[in-house]
Amino acid sequence: MLIVGLGNPGSDYVNTRHNIGFMVLDAFIKRKVAVKLSSSSFKGELYKFQNTHISLENHFLLKPLTYMNLSGESVVKVKNFYKIEDVVVIHDDLDLPFGTLRFKKGGGHGGHNGLKSIDANISKEYLRVRIGIGKPERKGEVVSYVLGKFSQEELKKLSTLIEHTCDALDYLLTHSLAETQAKYSIKVS
């Protein structure tokens, strides 16, 4: 399994809504004691679980460093090199209220440039961990909204949301999508 957290590299994008995939993956890497692999050919930071039992030995964690709109280039390189079948992508979702957590396999990209790139490189048949970030008040503000920092109100809830998502990823490693959906989905109205 390849677990991908989407985001943009660089200090300008730290703690922005579009980087929630990176934030979750960073927390999951710390939790699972993953070790960084040395290879620049993947266009991203690639990690592997360290000192783990046999069932996780072919699981990898990836933060593409290509910027969001080229994420698929990094994903396809790792997927093909290690001959990985199952891909999980953690990403922000404008169509879900902040704090929502959903899981699905396949589907459209919803205008998300990272998903568009991945779709073009590996097809649409991967599992998506959709984290709701809400929408801006005006449609013309989408770019500044997703590249903007979380509000103070959102920050109060963010660490709990990230930890819950990490719990879900941990569960997903040994359980089905349906079981993970039933146990970890969060609906916010």
Long-range contacts (C-beta under 8 A, 24 or more apart in sequence): 1-58, 1-59, 1-60, 1-84, 1-86, 1-87, 1-88, 1-173, 2-59, 2-60, 2-61, 2-62, 2-75, 2-78, 2-79, 2-82, 2-84, 2-86, 2-87, 2-88, 3-28, 3-59, 3-60, 3-61, 3-62, 3-88, 3-90, 3-169, 4-61, 4-62, 4-63, 4-64, 4-71, 4-75, 4-87, 4-88, 4-89, 4-90, 4-118, 5-61, 5-62, 5-63, 5-90, 6-64, 6-68, 6-71, 6-89, 6-90, 6-91, 6-92, 6-114, 6-115, 7-63, 7-68, 8-67, 8-68, 8-147, 9-63, 9-65, 9-67, 13-147, 15-149, 15-150, 16-146, 16-147, 16-148, 16-149, 16-150, 17-92, 17-133, 17-145, 17-146, 17-147, 17-148, 17-149, 17-150, 18-68, 18-92, 18-146, 18-147, 19-92, 20-90, 20-91, 20-92, 20-131, 20-133, 20-162, 21-89, 21-90, 21-91, 21-92, 21-114, 21-131, 22-63, 23-158, 23-162, 24-90, 24-129, 24-131, 24-162, 24-165, 24-166, 24-169, 25-61, 25-62, 25-63, 25-90, 26-63, 27-162, 27-163, 27-166, 28-61, 28-166, 28-169, 28-170, 29-61, 31-166, 31-170, 32-61, 32-170, 34-61, 41-77, 42-74, 42-77, 42-78, 42-81, 43-70, 43-73, 43-74, 43-77, 44-74, 44-78, 46-78, 55-173, 55-174, 56-173, 58-82, 58-84, 59-173, 60-84, 64-114, 68-113, 68-114, 68-117, 69-113, 69-114, 69-116, 69-117, 70-117, 71-114, 71-117, 71-118, 72-114, 72-116, 72-117, 72-118, 72-119, 72-120, 72-121, 72-122, 73-117, 73-121, 75-118, 75-121, 75-122, 76-121, 76-122, 79-122, 86-126, 86-127, 87-118, 87-122, 87-126, 87-127, 88-126, 88-127, 88-128, 88-129, 88-169, 88-172, 89-114, 89-115, 89-118, 89-126, 89-127, 89-128, 89-129, 90-129, 90-131, 90-165, 90-169, 91-115, 91-128, 91-129, 91-130, 91-131, 92-131, 92-133, 92-146, 93-130, 93-131, 93-132, 93-133, 94-133, 94-134, 94-135, 94-142, 94-145, 94-146, 95-132, 95-135, 96-130, 96-131, 96-132, 96-133, 96-134, 96-188, 97-132, 97-134, 97-188, 97-189, 98-132, 98-133, 98-134, 98-154, 98-157, 98-188, 99-132, 99-157, 99-161, 99-186, 99-188, 100-130, 100-131, 100-132, 100-186, 100-187, 100-188, 101-129, 101-130, 101-131, 101-132, 101-161, 101-164, 101-165, 101-168, 101-184, 101-185, 101-186, 102-128, 102-129, 102-130, 102-132, 102-181, 102-185, 103-127, 103-128, 103-129, 103-130, 103-168, 103-172, 103-177, 103-180, 103-181, 103-184, 103-185, 104-128, 104-130, 105-177, 127-172, 127-177, 129-165, 129-168, 129-169, 131-161, 131-165, 132-188, 161-186
